[in-house]
Amino acid sequence: MKVPLASLNEGQEAVVVEMRPCETPTNTGFWGGFRWRWRGRGGLGWGAVKRLADLGILPGTRIKIVRKAPFGGPIEIEVGGSRFMIGRSLASKVIVEV
């Protein structure tokens, strides 16, 4: 069953399935090139995808919810023996399979 990472309970483990970046190009004006939006249409920005990849959160990685802060606070996760805190909104955009 595929669900957002933020919807898991403490102690649950899952495997990361996908992290989709926001692929909405916008015109930068003078140079006529494209840049990628940080947010938009429910996707992740390239900076967020890079940050997650730097933490080791990639498709196929086993991830465990260690602790969830109350009142919509950050989520402590364990990836490959290391523990990290990520924001709940970022965690809700990472799709995992339980």
CYANA upper distance limits for C-alpha pairs under 8 A (distance plus 0.5 A):
  1 MET  CA     97 GLU  CA      5.93
  1 MET  CA     98 VAL  CA      6.31
  2 LYS  CA     17 VAL  CA      8.33
  2 LYS  CA     95 ILE  CA      6.92
  2 LYS  CA     96 VAL  CA      6.01
  2 LYS  CA     97 GLU  CA      4.96
  2 LYS  CA     98 VAL  CA      7.21
  3 VAL  CA      7 SER  CA      7.37
  3 VAL  CA      8 LEU  CA      8.46
  3 VAL  CA     95 ILE  CA      6.09
  3 VAL  CA     96 VAL  CA      6.06
  3 VAL  CA     97 GLU  CA      6.87
  3 VAL  CA     98 VAL  CA      8.12
  4 PRO  CA      8 LEU  CA      8.01
  4 PRO  CA     91 ALA  CA      7.54
  4 PRO  CA     92 SER  CA      5.45
  4 PRO  CA     93 LYS  CA      6.72
  4 PRO  CA     94 VAL  CA      6.16
  4 PRO  CA     95 ILE  CA      5.03
  4 PRO  CA     96 VAL  CA      6.48
  5 LEU  CA     91 ALA  CA      5.79
  5 LEU  CA     92 SER  CA      5.99
  5 LEU  CA     93 LYS  CA      7.86
  5 LEU  CA     94 VAL  CA      6.13
  5 LEU  CA     95 ILE  CA      6.41
  5 LEU  CA     96 VAL  CA      6.38
  6 ALA  CA     75 ILE  CA      8.14
  6 ALA  CA     88 ARG  CA      6.52
  6 ALA  CA     89 SER  CA      8.29
  6 ALA  CA     91 ALA  CA      5.59
  6 ALA  CA     92 SER  CA      5.22
  7 SER  CA     92 SER  CA      7.74
  8 LEU  CA     12 GLN  CA      6.83
  8 LEU  CA     65 ILE  CA      7.62
  9 ASN  CA     65 ILE  CA      7.32
  9 ASN  CA     68 LYS  CA      8.47
 10 GLU  CA     65 ILE  CA      5.64
 10 GLU  CA     66 VAL  CA      6.00
 10 GLU  CA     67 ARG  CA      5.91
 10 GLU  CA     68 LYS  CA      7.16
 11 GLY  CA     64 LYS  CA      6.98
 11 GLY  CA     65 ILE  CA      5.89
 11 GLY  CA     66 VAL  CA      6.10
 11 GLY  CA     67 ARG  CA      8.10
 12 GLN  CA     64 LYS  CA      6.28
 12 GLN  CA     65 ILE  CA      6.24
 12 GLN  CA     66 VAL  CA      8.50
 13 GLU  CA     62 ARG  CA      7.50
 13 GLU  CA     63 ILE  CA      6.16
 13 GLU  CA     64 LYS  CA      4.78
 13 GLU  CA     65 ILE  CA      7.04
 13 GLU  CA     98 VAL  CA      7.27
 14 ALA  CA     62 ARG  CA      6.24
 14 ALA  CA     63 ILE  CA      5.99
 14 ALA  CA     64 LYS  CA      6.96
 14 ALA  CA     96 VAL  CA      6.47
 14 ALA  CA     97 GLU  CA      6.01
 14 ALA  CA     98 VAL  CA      5.03
 15 VAL  CA     59 PRO  CA      8.02
 15 VAL  CA     60 GLY  CA      6.28
 15 VAL  CA     61 THR  CA      5.99
 15 VAL  CA     62 ARG  CA      4.93
 15 VAL  CA     63 ILE  CA      6.48
 15 VAL  CA     96 VAL  CA      5.84
 15 VAL  CA     97 GLU  CA      5.79
 15 VAL  CA     98 VAL  CA      7.10
 16 VAL  CA     57 ILE  CA      7.88
 16 VAL  CA     58 LEU  CA      7.07
 16 VAL  CA     59 PRO  CA      5.34
 16 VAL  CA     60 GLY  CA      5.82
 16 VAL  CA     61 THR  CA      5.97
 16 VAL  CA     62 ARG  CA      6.99
 16 VAL  CA     63 ILE  CA      7.57
 16 VAL  CA     94 VAL  CA      7.70
 16 VAL  CA     95 ILE  CA      6.64
 16 VAL  CA     96 VAL  CA      4.76
 16 VAL  CA     97 GLU  CA      6.88
 17 VAL  CA     59 PRO  CA      5.50
 17 VAL  CA     60 GLY  CA      6.69
 17 VAL  CA     94 VAL  CA      8.40
 17 VAL  CA     95 ILE  CA      6.14
 17 VAL  CA     96 VAL  CA      5.48
 17 VAL  CA     97 GLU  CA      6.76
 18 GLU  CA     58 LEU  CA      8.29
 18 GLU  CA     59 PRO  CA      6.05
 18 GLU  CA     94 VAL  CA      6.89
 18 GLU  CA     95 ILE  CA      5.89
 18 GLU  CA     96 VAL  CA      7.56
 19 MET  CA     44 LEU  CA      7.77
 19 MET  CA     49 VAL  CA      7.55
 19 MET  CA     58 LEU  CA      8.43
 19 MET  CA     59 PRO  CA      7.97
 19 MET  CA     93 LYS  CA      7.35
 19 MET  CA     94 VAL  CA      5.71
 19 MET  CA     95 ILE  CA      6.98
 20 ARG  CA     43 GLY  CA      6.38
 20 ARG  CA     44 LEU  CA      6.50
 20 ARG  CA     49 VAL  CA      8.42
 20 ARG  CA     93 LYS  CA      8.49
 21 PRO  CA     43 GLY  CA      5.71
 21 PRO  CA     44 LEU  CA      4.72
 21 PRO  CA     45 GLY  CA      5.66
 21 PRO  CA     46 TRP  CA      6.35
 21 PRO  CA     49 VAL  CA      7.18
 22 CYS  CA     36 TRP  CA      7.95
 22 CYS  CA     37 ARG  CA      7.43
 22 CYS  CA     38 TRP  CA      7.94
 22 CYS  CA     39 ARG  CA      7.19
 22 CYS  CA     40 GLY  CA      6.84
 22 CYS  CA     41 ARG  CA      7.58
 22 CYS  CA     42 GLY  CA      7.88
 22 CYS  CA     43 GLY  CA      4.84
 22 CYS  CA     44 LEU  CA      5.61
 22 CYS  CA     45 GLY  CA      5.85
 22 CYS  CA     46 TRP  CA      7.89
 23 GLU  CA     36 TRP  CA      7.26
 23 GLU  CA     37 ARG  CA      8.25
 23 GLU  CA     43 GLY  CA      8.34
 24 THR  CA     36 TRP  CA      6.83
 24 THR  CA     37 ARG  CA      7.02
 24 THR  CA     40 GLY  CA      8.04
 25 PRO  CA     34 PHE  CA      6.16
 25 PRO  CA     35 ARG  CA      6.28
 25 PRO  CA     36 TRP  CA      5.76
 25 PRO  CA     37 ARG  CA      7.39
 26 THR  CA     34 PHE  CA      6.04
 26 THR  CA     35 ARG  CA      6.32
 26 THR  CA     36 TRP  CA      7.19
 26 THR  CA     37 ARG  CA      7.81
 27 ASN  CA     32 GLY  CA      6.67
 27 ASN  CA     33 GLY  CA      6.64
 27 ASN  CA     34 PHE  CA      5.66
 27 ASN  CA     35 ARG  CA      7.43
 28 THR  CA     32 GLY  CA      6.35
 28 THR  CA     33 GLY  CA      6.41
 28 THR  CA     34 PHE  CA      6.33
 28 THR  CA     35 ARG  CA      7.07
 29 GLY  CA     33 GLY  CA      8.04
 36 TRP  CA     45 GLY  CA      7.78
 36 TRP  CA     46 TRP  CA      7.88
 37 ARG  CA     45 GLY  CA      6.86
 38 TRP  CA     44 LEU  CA      7.62
 38 TRP  CA     45 GLY  CA      4.87
 38 TRP  CA     46 TRP  CA      7.52
 38 TRP  CA     47 GLY  CA      7.82
 39 ARG  CA     43 GLY  CA      7.12
 39 ARG  CA     44 LEU  CA      6.83
 39 ARG  CA     45 GLY  CA      6.19
 40 GLY  CA     44 LEU  CA      8.33
 42 GLY  CA     93 LYS  CA      8.11
 43 GLY  CA     93 LYS  CA      7.51
 44 LEU  CA     48 ALA  CA      6.58
 44 LEU  CA     49 VAL  CA      6.99
 44 LEU  CA     90 LEU  CA      8.41
 44 LEU  CA     93 LYS  CA      7.48
 45 GLY  CA     49 VAL  CA      6.90
 46 TRP  CA     50 LYS  CA      6.58
 47 GLY  CA     51 ARG  CA      6.66
 48 ALA  CA     52 LEU  CA      6.72
 48 ALA  CA     90 LEU  CA      8.36
 49 VAL  CA     53 ALA  CA      6.64
 50 LYS  CA     54 ASP  CA      6.57
 51 ARG  CA     55 LEU  CA      6.88
 52 LEU  CA     56 GLY  CA      6.93
 52 LEU  CA     57 ILE  CA      5.66
 52 LEU  CA     58 LEU  CA      7.75
 53 ALA  CA     57 ILE  CA      5.61
 53 ALA  CA     58 LEU  CA      6.17
 55 LEU  CA     84 PHE  CA      8.42
 56 GLY  CA     61 THR  CA      8.18
 56 GLY  CA     79 VAL  CA      7.32
 56 GLY  CA     80 GLY  CA      8.29
 57 ILE  CA     61 THR  CA      6.75
 57 ILE  CA     63 ILE  CA      8.33
 57 ILE  CA     79 VAL  CA      7.62
 61 THR  CA     79 VAL  CA      8.11
 62 ARG  CA     79 VAL  CA      7.16
 62 ARG  CA     80 GLY  CA      8.09
 63 ILE  CA     77 ILE  CA      7.32
 63 ILE  CA     78 GLU  CA      6.35
 63 ILE  CA     79 VAL  CA      5.63
 63 ILE  CA     80 GLY  CA      8.26
 64 LYS  CA     77 ILE  CA      6.05
 64 LYS  CA     78 GLU  CA      5.59
 64 LYS  CA     79 VAL  CA      7.29
 65 ILE  CA     75 ILE  CA      7.79
 65 ILE  CA     76 GLU  CA      6.74
 65 ILE  CA     77 ILE  CA      5.14
 65 ILE  CA     78 GLU  CA      6.96
 66 VAL  CA     75 ILE  CA      8.24
 66 VAL  CA     76 GLU  CA      5.91
 66 VAL  CA     77 ILE  CA      5.79
 66 VAL  CA     78 GLU  CA      7.00
 67 ARG  CA     75 ILE  CA      6.50
 67 ARG  CA     76 GLU  CA      5.54
 67 ARG  CA     77 ILE  CA      7.62
 68 LYS  CA     73 GLY  CA      7.68
 68 LYS  CA     74 PRO  CA      6.96
 68 LYS  CA     75 ILE  CA      5.07
 68 LYS  CA     76 GLU  CA      6.70
 69 ALA  CA     73 GLY  CA      5.31
 69 ALA  CA     74 PRO  CA      6.13
 69 ALA  CA     75 ILE  CA      6.64
 72 GLY  CA     88 ARG  CA      7.13
 73 GLY  CA     87 GLY  CA      7.34
 73 GLY  CA     88 ARG  CA      6.95
 74 PRO  CA     85 MET  CA      6.62
 74 PRO  CA     86 ILE  CA      5.99
 74 PRO  CA     87 GLY  CA      4.89
 74 PRO  CA     88 ARG  CA      5.76
 75 ILE  CA     85 MET  CA      5.95
 75 ILE  CA     86 ILE  CA      6.01
 75 ILE  CA     87 GLY  CA      6.70
 75 ILE  CA     88 ARG  CA      6.63
 75 ILE  CA     91 ALA  CA      8.23
 76 GLU  CA     83 ARG  CA      7.17
 76 GLU  CA     84 PHE  CA      6.02
 76 GLU  CA     85 MET  CA      4.86
 76 GLU  CA     86 ILE  CA      7.08
 77 ILE  CA     83 ARG  CA      6.02
 77 ILE  CA     84 PHE  CA      5.89
 77 ILE  CA     85 MET  CA      6.76
 77 ILE  CA     86 ILE  CA      8.14
 78 GLU  CA     82 SER  CA      5.95
 78 GLU  CA     83 ARG  CA      4.86
 78 GLU  CA     84 PHE  CA      6.93
 79 VAL  CA     83 ARG  CA      6.87
 79 VAL  CA     84 PHE  CA      8.39
 86 ILE  CA     90 LEU  CA      7.33
 86 ILE  CA     91 ALA  CA      7.21
 87 GLY  CA     91 ALA  CA      6.72
 88 ARG  CA     92 SER  CA      6.58
 89 SER  CA     93 LYS  CA      7.36
 90 LEU  CA     94 VAL  CA      7.54
